[in-house]
Amino acid sequence: MTRLNIRRLTNENEDGAPRVSGISTFSSTAFLVPPRGSTAQRPSDNLRGGMMRFNTDSGHLEYYDGSQWTDVLVANNSLDGGNRGLVAGGYVAPARSSVVDYITISTLGNAVSFGSLTVARSGTGSCSSSTRGLFNGGFTPGGQVNTIDYITISSTGNAISFGIATSVSEVRSGCSNSTRGLFAGGYFPGSPTSSNIIEYVTISSTGNAVDFGDLTRSNPGLGSFASSTRGVFGGGYTPNSNVIDYVTISTTGNAIDFGDLTSSRGGMGGCSNATRGLFAGGQTTSPSSFSN
């Protein structure tokens, strides 16, 4: 075996590295800098499985799996993404609220004012990374909206416009990993029609939501949670359902049946770590209206 000890390796033009083939071993206490660029700058020619780069838009390593570019995922069983929890909007008769509150999860105590949403509304879908929180859609006195807001969790202040959803709706359900936020289901009060739409955003950027696929059925009021790889949506109204769906967050496509709840109900709360997800509470009868 040949051993080569060098500090820097470049090609003859000193504008990149030479191609190294065969079985090569690198050993160092320093670091290796992979190619880097935005999502739009991803290579599109001569792609081979195993190629790796750093995506400057998402802030993550990604690799080509033979058919698409995919984030390198690292499981975090504690999901310790931060020390704050946020609650935004809601219905305070007879008006909608724009209030955003926060709590420090590791302590006990009352909520503290964080700021305001860009539009007062109820029935938003929400998700977060360790740095940003997003709120999608909802209902205002003038009707449902397709507004997506975001806040920076570690600070306080008013929400900022992120983009717009693919449709206007309320009673949406959200979940996320560190890169993507997903929003599913919902209710269009003017129709009235329930939705089976799943859409996604890249949390670290801003922009309009993009179609992800469809749920196996149309429902508002889904319970939801996610691990670093899967998003899960369960239950829902109109009619009440016991179906649980799942999607693989790093891809796109329609949801797949996961299993069934112990009873049909909607409006549940959901939470998870990287291993287990829980659904709690809910209503066994559908409400007559989501808009008042």
VOPA-161845 format. One record per residue (C-alpha): residue number from 1; chain; y, z, x; residue in one letter. Coordinates in nm, 2 decimals. Example, Ala and Ser with C-alpha at 12.3 -4.5 7.8 and 13.67 -1.06 7.14 Angstrom:
2
<vomi seq="1" mol="A" north="-0.45" up="0.78" east="1.23" type="a"/>
<vomi seq="2" mol="A" north="-0.11" up="0.71" east="1.37" type="s"/>
end
This chain:
292
<vomi seq="1" mol="A" north="0.00" up="0.00" east="0.00" type="m"/>
<vomi seq="2" mol="A" north="0.35" up="-0.09" east="0.13" type="t"/>
<vomi seq="3" mol="A" north="0.62" up="0.17" east="0.10" type="r"/>
<vomi seq="4" mol="A" north="0.98" up="0.06" east="0.10" type="l"/>
<vomi seq="5" mol="A" north="1.26" up="0.32" east="0.12" type="n"/>
<vomi seq="6" mol="A" north="1.60" up="0.18" east="0.02" type="i"/>
<vomi seq="7" mol="A" north="1.92" up="0.32" east="-0.13" type="r"/>
<vomi seq="8" mol="A" north="2.04" up="0.00" east="-0.31" type="r"/>
<vomi seq="9" mol="A" north="1.86" up="-0.33" east="-0.39" type="l"/>
<vomi seq="10" mol="A" north="2.05" up="-0.64" east="-0.50" type="t"/>
<vomi seq="11" mol="A" north="2.00" up="-1.01" east="-0.50" type="n"/>
<vomi seq="12" mol="A" north="2.16" up="-1.24" east="-0.25" type="e"/>
<vomi seq="13" mol="A" north="2.48" up="-1.27" east="-0.46" type="n"/>
<vomi seq="14" mol="A" north="2.51" up="-0.89" east="-0.50" type="e"/>
<vomi seq="15" mol="A" north="2.55" up="-0.94" east="-0.88" type="d"/>
<vomi seq="16" mol="A" north="2.22" up="-0.81" east="-0.99" type="g"/>
<vomi seq="17" mol="A" north="1.87" up="-0.71" east="-0.88" type="a"/>
<vomi seq="18" mol="A" north="1.60" up="-0.94" east="-0.76" type="p"/>
<vomi seq="19" mol="A" north="1.28" up="-0.98" east="-0.97" type="r"/>
<vomi seq="20" mol="A" north="1.00" up="-0.75" east="-0.86" type="v"/>
<vomi seq="21" mol="A" north="0.65" up="-0.85" east="-0.98" type="s"/>
<vomi seq="22" mol="A" north="0.31" up="-0.70" east="-0.93" type="g"/>
<vomi seq="23" mol="A" north="0.23" up="-0.33" east="-0.92" type="i"/>
<vomi seq="24" mol="A" north="0.54" up="-0.15" east="-0.80" type="s"/>
<vomi seq="25" mol="A" north="0.60" up="0.23" east="-0.77" type="t"/>
<vomi seq="26" mol="A" north="0.95" up="0.37" east="-0.75" type="f"/>
<vomi seq="27" mol="A" north="1.01" up="0.73" east="-0.65" type="s"/>
<vomi seq="28" mol="A" north="1.35" up="0.90" east="-0.63" type="s"/>
<vomi seq="29" mol="A" north="1.54" up="1.22" east="-0.71" type="t"/>
<vomi seq="30" mol="A" north="1.84" up="1.01" east="-0.83" type="a"/>
<vomi seq="31" mol="A" north="1.83" up="0.78" east="-1.13" type="f"/>
<vomi seq="32" mol="A" north="1.75" up="0.42" east="-1.25" type="l"/>
<vomi seq="33" mol="A" north="2.02" up="0.23" east="-1.44" type="v"/>
<vomi seq="34" mol="A" north="1.87" up="-0.02" east="-1.69" type="p"/>
<vomi seq="35" mol="A" north="2.06" up="-0.33" east="-1.82" type="p"/>
<vomi seq="36" mol="A" north="2.31" up="-0.24" east="-2.08" type="r"/>
<vomi seq="37" mol="A" north="2.51" up="-0.41" east="-2.36" type="g"/>
<vomi seq="38" mol="A" north="2.60" up="-0.41" east="-2.73" type="s"/>
<vomi seq="39" mol="A" north="2.37" up="-0.50" east="-3.01" type="t"/>
<vomi seq="40" mol="A" north="2.53" up="-0.84" east="-3.03" type="a"/>
<vomi seq="41" mol="A" north="2.46" up="-0.89" east="-2.66" type="q"/>
<vomi seq="42" mol="A" north="2.08" up="-0.84" east="-2.69" type="r"/>
<vomi seq="43" mol="A" north="1.88" up="-1.11" east="-2.51" type="p"/>
<vomi seq="44" mol="A" north="1.74" up="-1.37" east="-2.74" type="s"/>
<vomi seq="45" mol="A" north="1.55" up="-1.60" east="-2.50" type="d"/>
<vomi seq="46" mol="A" north="1.23" up="-1.55" east="-2.30" type="n"/>
<vomi seq="47" mol="A" north="1.16" up="-1.22" east="-2.47" type="l"/>
<vomi seq="48" mol="A" north="0.85" up="-1.03" east="-2.38" type="r"/>
<vomi seq="49" mol="A" north="0.71" up="-0.70" east="-2.50" type="g"/>
<vomi seq="50" mol="A" north="0.81" up="-0.40" east="-2.29" type="g"/>
<vomi seq="51" mol="A" north="1.16" up="-0.52" east="-2.20" type="m"/>
<vomi seq="52" mol="A" north="1.40" up="-0.23" east="-2.20" type="m"/>
<vomi seq="53" mol="A" north="1.78" up="-0.19" east="-2.21" type="r"/>
<vomi seq="54" mol="A" north="2.05" up="0.06" east="-2.30" type="f"/>
<vomi seq="55" mol="A" north="2.23" up="-0.02" east="-2.63" type="n"/>
<vomi seq="56" mol="A" north="2.60" up="0.07" east="-2.59" type="t"/>
<vomi seq="57" mol="A" north="2.66" up="0.06" east="-2.97" type="d"/>
<vomi seq="58" mol="A" north="2.39" up="0.32" east="-3.06" type="s"/>
<vomi seq="59" mol="A" north="2.40" up="0.51" east="-2.73" type="g"/>
<vomi seq="60" mol="A" north="2.02" up="0.48" east="-2.70" type="h"/>
<vomi seq="61" mol="A" north="1.75" up="0.32" east="-2.49" type="l"/>
<vomi seq="62" mol="A" north="1.57" up="0.04" east="-2.67" type="e"/>
<vomi seq="63" mol="A" north="1.27" up="-0.18" east="-2.60" type="y"/>
<vomi seq="64" mol="A" north="1.14" up="-0.51" east="-2.72" type="y"/>
<vomi seq="65" mol="A" north="0.81" up="-0.44" east="-2.90" type="d"/>
<vomi seq="66" mol="A" north="0.70" up="-0.80" east="-2.92" type="g"/>
<vomi seq="67" mol="A" north="0.88" up="-0.89" east="-3.24" type="s"/>
<vomi seq="68" mol="A" north="1.21" up="-0.69" east="-3.24" type="q"/>
<vomi seq="69" mol="A" north="1.43" up="-0.45" east="-3.05" type="w"/>
<vomi seq="70" mol="A" north="1.35" up="-0.09" east="-3.13" type="t"/>
<vomi seq="71" mol="A" north="1.50" up="0.24" east="-3.03" type="d"/>
<vomi seq="72" mol="A" north="1.31" up="0.46" east="-2.79" type="v"/>
<vomi seq="73" mol="A" north="1.24" up="0.76" east="-3.01" type="l"/>
<vomi seq="74" mol="A" north="1.21" up="1.11" east="-2.88" type="v"/>
<vomi seq="75" mol="A" north="1.06" up="1.37" east="-3.12" type="a"/>
<vomi seq="76" mol="A" north="1.25" up="1.69" east="-3.16" type="n"/>
<vomi seq="77" mol="A" north="1.04" up="1.94" east="-3.35" type="n"/>
<vomi seq="78" mol="A" north="1.33" up="2.18" east="-3.40" type="s"/>
<vomi seq="79" mol="A" north="1.57" up="1.91" east="-3.51" type="l"/>
<vomi seq="80" mol="A" north="1.84" up="2.12" east="-3.34" type="d"/>
<vomi seq="81" mol="A" north="2.12" up="1.86" east="-3.38" type="g"/>
<vomi seq="82" mol="A" north="2.39" up="2.12" east="-3.43" type="g"/>
<vomi seq="83" mol="A" north="2.50" up="2.45" east="-3.58" type="n"/>
<vomi seq="84" mol="A" north="2.70" up="2.34" east="-3.88" type="r"/>
<vomi seq="85" mol="A" north="2.61" up="2.24" east="-4.24" type="g"/>
<vomi seq="86" mol="A" north="2.86" up="2.06" east="-4.46" type="l"/>
<vomi seq="87" mol="A" north="2.89" up="2.02" east="-4.84" type="v"/>
<vomi seq="88" mol="A" north="3.13" up="1.76" east="-4.99" type="a"/>
<vomi seq="89" mol="A" north="3.26" up="1.65" east="-5.33" type="g"/>
<vomi seq="90" mol="A" north="3.11" up="1.76" east="-5.66" type="g"/>
<vomi seq="91" mol="A" north="3.21" up="1.82" east="-6.02" type="y"/>
<vomi seq="92" mol="A" north="3.45" up="2.09" east="-6.12" type="v"/>
<vomi seq="93" mol="A" north="3.51" up="2.05" east="-6.49" type="a"/>
<vomi seq="94" mol="A" north="3.70" up="1.85" east="-6.59" type="p"/>
<vomi seq="95" mol="A" north="3.76" up="1.68" east="-6.26" type="a"/>
<vomi seq="96" mol="A" north="3.59" up="1.56" east="-5.95" type="r"/>
<vomi seq="97" mol="A" north="3.64" up="1.73" east="-5.61" type="s"/>
<vomi seq="98" mol="A" north="3.73" up="1.59" east="-5.27" type="s"/>
<vomi seq="99" mol="A" north="3.67" up="1.92" east="-5.09" type="v"/>
<vomi seq="100" mol="A" north="3.46" up="1.93" east="-4.78" type="v"/>
<vomi seq="101" mol="A" north="3.33" up="2.28" east="-4.67" type="d"/>
<vomi seq="102" mol="A" north="3.13" up="2.39" east="-4.38" type="y"/>
<vomi seq="103" mol="A" north="2.91" up="2.68" east="-4.28" type="i"/>
<vomi seq="104" mol="A" north="2.77" up="2.80" east="-3.95" type="t"/>
<vomi seq="105" mol="A" north="2.40" up="2.78" east="-4.00" type="i"/>
<vomi seq="106" mol="A" north="2.30" up="3.05" east="-3.75" type="s"/>
<vomi seq="107" mol="A" north="2.52" up="3.32" east="-3.91" type="t"/>
<vomi seq="108" mol="A" north="2.58" up="3.45" east="-4.26" type="l"/>
<vomi seq="109" mol="A" north="2.92" up="3.42" east="-4.44" type="g"/>
<vomi seq="110" mol="A" north="3.12" up="3.22" east="-4.68" type="n"/>
<vomi seq="111" mol="A" north="3.20" up="2.85" east="-4.65" type="a"/>
<vomi seq="112" mol="A" north="3.52" up="2.74" east="-4.47" type="v"/>
<vomi seq="113" mol="A" north="3.74" up="2.45" east="-4.56" type="s"/>
<vomi seq="114" mol="A" north="3.67" up="2.14" east="-4.34" type="f"/>
<vomi seq="115" mol="A" north="3.89" up="1.88" east="-4.50" type="g"/>
<vomi seq="116" mol="A" north="3.88" up="1.63" east="-4.78" type="s"/>
<vomi seq="117" mol="A" north="3.70" up="1.31" east="-4.87" type="l"/>
<vomi seq="118" mol="A" north="3.90" up="0.99" east="-4.90" type="t"/>
<vomi seq="119" mol="A" north="3.81" up="0.98" east="-5.28" type="v"/>
<vomi seq="120" mol="A" north="3.74" up="1.28" east="-5.50" type="a"/>
<vomi seq="121" mol="A" north="3.39" up="1.22" east="-5.64" type="r"/>
<vomi seq="122" mol="A" north="3.05" up="1.37" east="-5.73" type="s"/>
<vomi seq="123" mol="A" north="2.70" up="1.24" east="-5.69" type="g"/>
<vomi seq="124" mol="A" north="2.73" up="1.11" east="-5.33" type="t"/>
<vomi seq="125" mol="A" north="2.44" up="1.04" east="-5.10" type="g"/>
<vomi seq="126" mol="A" north="2.47" up="1.20" east="-4.76" type="s"/>
<vomi seq="127" mol="A" north="2.32" up="1.19" east="-4.41" type="c"/>
<vomi seq="128" mol="A" north="2.41" up="1.28" east="-4.05" type="s"/>
<vomi seq="129" mol="A" north="2.34" up="1.25" east="-3.69" type="s"/>
<vomi seq="130" mol="A" north="2.41" up="1.54" east="-3.45" type="s"/>
<vomi seq="131" mol="A" north="2.77" up="1.42" east="-3.43" type="t"/>
<vomi seq="132" mol="A" north="2.87" up="1.25" east="-3.76" type="r"/>
<vomi seq="133" mol="A" north="2.82" up="1.32" east="-4.13" type="g"/>
<vomi seq="134" mol="A" north="2.83" up="1.04" east="-4.39" type="l"/>
<vomi seq="135" mol="A" north="2.89" up="1.04" east="-4.76" type="f"/>
<vomi seq="136" mol="A" north="2.81" up="0.73" east="-4.97" type="n"/>
<vomi seq="137" mol="A" north="2.91" up="0.63" east="-5.32" type="g"/>
<vomi seq="138" mol="A" north="2.96" up="0.87" east="-5.61" type="g"/>
<vomi seq="139" mol="A" north="3.14" up="0.89" east="-5.95" type="f"/>
<vomi seq="140" mol="A" north="3.51" up="0.93" east="-6.00" type="t"/>
<vomi seq="141" mol="A" north="3.70" up="0.96" east="-6.34" type="p"/>
<vomi seq="142" mol="A" north="3.76" up="0.58" east="-6.31" type="g"/>
<vomi seq="143" mol="A" north="3.39" up="0.50" east="-6.26" type="g"/>
<vomi seq="144" mol="A" north="3.14" up="0.48" east="-5.97" type="q"/>
<vomi seq="145" mol="A" north="3.25" up="0.37" east="-5.62" type="v"/>
<vomi seq="146" mol="A" north="3.10" up="0.21" east="-5.32" type="n"/>
<vomi seq="147" mol="A" north="3.30" up="0.41" east="-5.06" type="t"/>
<vomi seq="148" mol="A" north="3.14" up="0.54" east="-4.75" type="i"/>
<vomi seq="149" mol="A" north="3.32" up="0.82" east="-4.56" type="d"/>
<vomi seq="150" mol="A" north="3.25" up="0.99" east="-4.23" type="y"/>
<vomi seq="151" mol="A" north="3.35" up="1.30" east="-4.05" type="i"/>
<vomi seq="152" mol="A" north="3.29" up="1.44" east="-3.70" type="t"/>
<vomi seq="153" mol="A" north="3.09" up="1.75" east="-3.75" type="i"/>
<vomi seq="154" mol="A" north="3.21" up="1.95" east="-3.45" type="s"/>
<vomi seq="155" mol="A" north="3.57" up="1.92" east="-3.56" type="s"/>
<vomi seq="156" mol="A" north="3.76" up="1.98" east="-3.88" type="t"/>
<vomi seq="157" mol="A" north="3.98" up="1.73" east="-4.07" type="g"/>
<vomi seq="158" mol="A" north="3.98" up="1.48" east="-4.35" type="n"/>
<vomi seq="159" mol="A" north="3.71" up="1.22" east="-4.38" type="a"/>
<vomi seq="160" mol="A" north="3.77" up="0.86" east="-4.26" type="i"/>
<vomi seq="161" mol="A" north="3.66" up="0.54" east="-4.41" type="s"/>
<vomi seq="162" mol="A" north="3.33" up="0.41" east="-4.26" type="f"/>
<vomi seq="163" mol="A" north="3.28" up="0.10" east="-4.48" type="g"/>
<vomi seq="164" mol="A" north="3.14" up="0.01" east="-4.82" type="i"/>
<vomi seq="165" mol="A" north="2.80" up="0.03" east="-4.97" type="a"/>
<vomi seq="166" mol="A" north="2.61" up="-0.28" east="-5.09" type="t"/>
<vomi seq="167" mol="A" north="2.67" up="-0.17" east="-5.45" type="s"/>
<vomi seq="168" mol="A" north="2.86" up="0.08" east="-5.66" type="v"/>
<vomi seq="169" mol="A" north="2.65" up="0.38" east="-5.78" type="s"/>
<vomi seq="170" mol="A" north="2.62" up="0.75" east="-5.80" type="e"/>
<vomi seq="171" mol="A" north="2.34" up="1.01" east="-5.77" type="v"/>
<vomi seq="172" mol="A" north="2.23" up="0.84" east="-5.44" type="r"/>
<vomi seq="173" mol="A" north="1.99" up="1.00" east="-5.19" type="s"/>
<vomi seq="174" mol="A" north="2.03" up="0.99" east="-4.82" type="g"/>
<vomi seq="175" mol="A" north="1.84" up="1.06" east="-4.50" type="c"/>
<vomi seq="176" mol="A" north="1.86" up="0.97" east="-4.14" type="s"/>
<vomi seq="177" mol="A" north="1.74" up="1.00" east="-3.78" type="n"/>
<vomi seq="178" mol="A" north="1.98" up="1.01" east="-3.49" type="s"/>
<vomi seq="179" mol="A" north="2.06" up="0.64" east="-3.51" type="t"/>
<vomi seq="180" mol="A" north="2.04" up="0.51" east="-3.87" type="r"/>
<vomi seq="181" mol="A" north="2.14" up="0.65" east="-4.20" type="g"/>
<vomi seq="182" mol="A" north="1.96" up="0.54" east="-4.52" type="l"/>
<vomi seq="183" mol="A" north="2.07" up="0.56" east="-4.88" type="f"/>
<vomi seq="184" mol="A" north="1.84" up="0.50" east="-5.17" type="a"/>
<vomi seq="185" mol="A" north="1.83" up="0.48" east="-5.55" type="g"/>
<vomi seq="186" mol="A" north="2.12" up="0.57" east="-5.77" type="g"/>
<vomi seq="187" mol="A" north="2.26" up="0.51" east="-6.11" type="y"/>
<vomi seq="188" mol="A" north="2.50" up="0.25" east="-6.25" type="f"/>
<vomi seq="189" mol="A" north="2.66" up="0.43" east="-6.55" type="p"/>
<vomi seq="190" mol="A" north="2.83" up="0.12" east="-6.69" type="g"/>
<vomi seq="191" mol="A" north="2.50" up="-0.06" east="-6.74" type="s"/>
<vomi seq="192" mol="A" north="2.32" up="0.18" east="-6.77" type="p"/>
<vomi seq="193" mol="A" north="2.07" up="0.09" east="-6.50" type="t"/>
<vomi seq="194" mol="A" north="1.89" up="0.28" east="-6.23" type="s"/>
<vomi seq="195" mol="A" north="1.86" up="0.13" east="-5.88" type="s"/>
<vomi seq="196" mol="A" north="1.58" up="0.07" east="-5.64" type="n"/>
<vomi seq="197" mol="A" north="1.81" up="-0.03" east="-5.36" type="i"/>
<vomi seq="198" mol="A" north="1.77" up="0.10" east="-5.00" type="i"/>
<vomi seq="199" mol="A" north="2.05" up="0.03" east="-4.76" type="e"/>
<vomi seq="200" mol="A" north="2.13" up="0.14" east="-4.41" type="y"/>
<vomi seq="201" mol="A" north="2.41" up="0.19" east="-4.16" type="v"/>
<vomi seq="202" mol="A" north="2.42" up="0.26" east="-3.78" type="t"/>
<vomi seq="203" mol="A" north="2.58" up="0.60" east="-3.77" type="i"/>
<vomi seq="204" mol="A" north="2.75" up="0.57" east="-3.43" type="s"/>
<vomi seq="205" mol="A" north="2.95" up="0.27" east="-3.54" type="s"/>
<vomi seq="206" mol="A" north="3.15" up="0.18" east="-3.85" type="t"/>
<vomi seq="207" mol="A" north="3.10" up="-0.10" east="-4.10" type="g"/>
<vomi seq="208" mol="A" north="2.95" up="-0.20" east="-4.43" type="n"/>
<vomi seq="209" mol="A" north="2.60" up="-0.10" east="-4.53" type="a"/>
<vomi seq="210" mol="A" north="2.32" up="-0.35" east="-4.49" type="v"/>
<vomi seq="211" mol="A" north="2.02" up="-0.41" east="-4.72" type="d"/>
<vomi seq="212" mol="A" north="1.71" up="-0.24" east="-4.60" type="f"/>
<vomi seq="213" mol="A" north="1.46" up="-0.31" east="-4.88" type="g"/>
<vomi seq="214" mol="A" north="1.35" up="-0.17" east="-5.21" type="d"/>
<vomi seq="215" mol="A" north="1.19" up="0.15" east="-5.34" type="l"/>
<vomi seq="216" mol="A" north="0.86" up="0.11" east="-5.53" type="t"/>
<vomi seq="217" mol="A" north="1.05" up="0.20" east="-5.85" type="r"/>
<vomi seq="218" mol="A" north="1.41" up="0.24" east="-5.97" type="s"/>
<vomi seq="219" mol="A" north="1.53" up="0.60" east="-5.98" type="n"/>
<vomi seq="220" mol="A" north="1.84" up="0.81" east="-5.93" type="p"/>
<vomi seq="221" mol="A" north="1.82" up="1.18" east="-5.84" type="g"/>
<vomi seq="222" mol="A" north="1.56" up="1.14" east="-5.56" type="l"/>
<vomi seq="223" mol="A" north="1.48" up="1.42" east="-5.32" type="g"/>
<vomi seq="224" mol="A" north="1.49" up="1.30" east="-4.96" type="s"/>
<vomi seq="225" mol="A" north="1.44" up="1.39" east="-4.60" type="f"/>
<vomi seq="226" mol="A" north="1.35" up="1.23" east="-4.27" type="a"/>
<vomi seq="227" mol="A" north="1.18" up="1.28" east="-3.93" type="s"/>
<vomi seq="228" mol="A" north="1.29" up="1.08" east="-3.63" type="s"/>
<vomi seq="229" mol="A" north="1.06" up="0.79" east="-3.75" type="t"/>
<vomi seq="230" mol="A" north="1.02" up="0.81" east="-4.12" type="r"/>
<vomi seq="231" mol="A" north="1.24" up="0.84" east="-4.43" type="g"/>
<vomi seq="232" mol="A" north="1.08" up="0.99" east="-4.74" type="v"/>
<vomi seq="233" mol="A" north="1.21" up="0.98" east="-5.10" type="f"/>
<vomi seq="234" mol="A" north="1.04" up="1.16" east="-5.39" type="g"/>
<vomi seq="235" mol="A" north="1.06" up="1.21" east="-5.76" type="g"/>
<vomi seq="236" mol="A" north="1.37" up="1.10" east="-5.96" type="g"/>
<vomi seq="237" mol="A" north="1.50" up="1.05" east="-6.32" type="y"/>
<vomi seq="238" mol="A" north="1.48" up="0.78" east="-6.59" type="t"/>
<vomi seq="239" mol="A" north="1.19" up="0.84" east="-6.65" type="p"/>
<vomi seq="240" mol="A" north="1.10" up="1.15" east="-6.44" type="n"/>
<vomi seq="241" mol="A" north="0.87" up="1.05" east="-6.16" type="s"/>
<vomi seq="242" mol="A" north="0.62" up="1.21" east="-5.93" type="n"/>
<vomi seq="243" mol="A" north="0.60" up="0.92" east="-5.69" type="v"/>
<vomi seq="244" mol="A" north="0.68" up="0.97" east="-5.32" type="i"/>
<vomi seq="245" mol="A" north="0.79" up="0.67" east="-5.11" type="d"/>
<vomi seq="246" mol="A" north="0.84" up="0.63" east="-4.74" type="y"/>
<vomi seq="247" mol="A" north="0.99" up="0.38" east="-4.50" type="v"/>
<vomi seq="248" mol="A" north="1.00" up="0.34" east="-4.12" type="t"/>
<vomi seq="249" mol="A" north="1.36" up="0.40" east="-4.03" type="i"/>
<vomi seq="250" mol="A" north="1.38" up="0.17" east="-3.72" type="s"/>
<vomi seq="251" mol="A" north="1.26" up="-0.13" east="-3.92" type="t"/>
<vomi seq="252" mol="A" north="1.36" up="-0.29" east="-4.25" type="t"/>
<vomi seq="253" mol="A" north="1.14" up="-0.36" east="-4.55" type="g"/>
<vomi seq="254" mol="A" north="1.03" up="-0.23" east="-4.88" type="n"/>
<vomi seq="255" mol="A" north="0.91" up="0.13" east="-4.93" type="a"/>
<vomi seq="256" mol="A" north="0.54" up="0.22" east="-4.93" type="i"/>
<vomi seq="257" mol="A" north="0.37" up="0.47" east="-5.15" type="d"/>
<vomi seq="258" mol="A" north="0.32" up="0.80" east="-4.97" type="f"/>
<vomi seq="259" mol="A" north="0.15" up="1.01" east="-5.25" type="g"/>
<vomi seq="260" mol="A" north="0.25" up="1.22" east="-5.55" type="d"/>
<vomi seq="261" mol="A" north="0.45" up="1.53" east="-5.62" type="l"/>
<vomi seq="262" mol="A" north="0.27" up="1.82" east="-5.79" type="t"/>
<vomi seq="263" mol="A" north="0.49" up="1.75" east="-6.10" type="s"/>
<vomi seq="264" mol="A" north="0.73" up="1.48" east="-6.22" type="s"/>
<vomi seq="265" mol="A" north="1.09" up="1.58" east="-6.18" type="r"/>
<vomi seq="266" mol="A" north="1.43" up="1.47" east="-6.05" type="g"/>
<vomi seq="267" mol="A" north="1.73" up="1.62" east="-5.88" type="g"/>
<vomi seq="268" mol="A" north="1.52" up="1.80" east="-5.61" type="m"/>
<vomi seq="269" mol="A" north="1.64" up="1.93" east="-5.28" type="g"/>
<vomi seq="270" mol="A" north="1.47" up="1.81" east="-4.97" type="g"/>
<vomi seq="271" mol="A" north="1.45" up="1.93" east="-4.61" type="c"/>
<vomi seq="272" mol="A" north="1.23" up="1.88" east="-4.30" type="s"/>
<vomi seq="273" mol="A" north="1.16" up="1.92" east="-3.94" type="n"/>
<vomi seq="274" mol="A" north="0.98" up="1.65" east="-3.73" type="a"/>
<vomi seq="275" mol="A" north="0.64" up="1.76" east="-3.88" type="t"/>
<vomi seq="276" mol="A" north="0.68" up="1.88" east="-4.24" type="r"/>
<vomi seq="277" mol="A" north="0.90" up="1.79" east="-4.53" type="g"/>
<vomi seq="278" mol="A" north="0.96" up="2.00" east="-4.84" type="l"/>
<vomi seq="279" mol="A" north="1.08" up="1.92" east="-5.19" type="f"/>
<vomi seq="280" mol="A" north="1.21" up="2.21" east="-5.40" type="a"/>
<vomi seq="281" mol="A" north="1.34" up="2.27" east="-5.75" type="g"/>
<vomi seq="282" mol="A" north="1.45" up="1.98" east="-5.98" type="g"/>
<vomi seq="283" mol="A" north="1.45" up="1.91" east="-6.35" type="q"/>
<vomi seq="284" mol="A" north="1.14" up="1.81" east="-6.55" type="t"/>
<vomi seq="285" mol="A" north="1.35" up="1.64" east="-6.82" type="t"/>
<vomi seq="286" mol="A" north="1.61" up="1.37" east="-6.74" type="s"/>
<vomi seq="287" mol="A" north="1.98" up="1.46" east="-6.80" type="p"/>
<vomi seq="288" mol="A" north="2.15" up="1.27" east="-7.08" type="s"/>
<vomi seq="289" mol="A" north="2.43" up="1.16" east="-6.85" type="s"/>
<vomi seq="290" mol="A" north="2.52" up="1.17" east="-6.49" type="f"/>
<vomi seq="291" mol="A" north="2.89" up="1.10" east="-6.55" type="s"/>
<vomi seq="292" mol="A" north="3.02" up="1.41" east="-6.71" type="n"/>
end
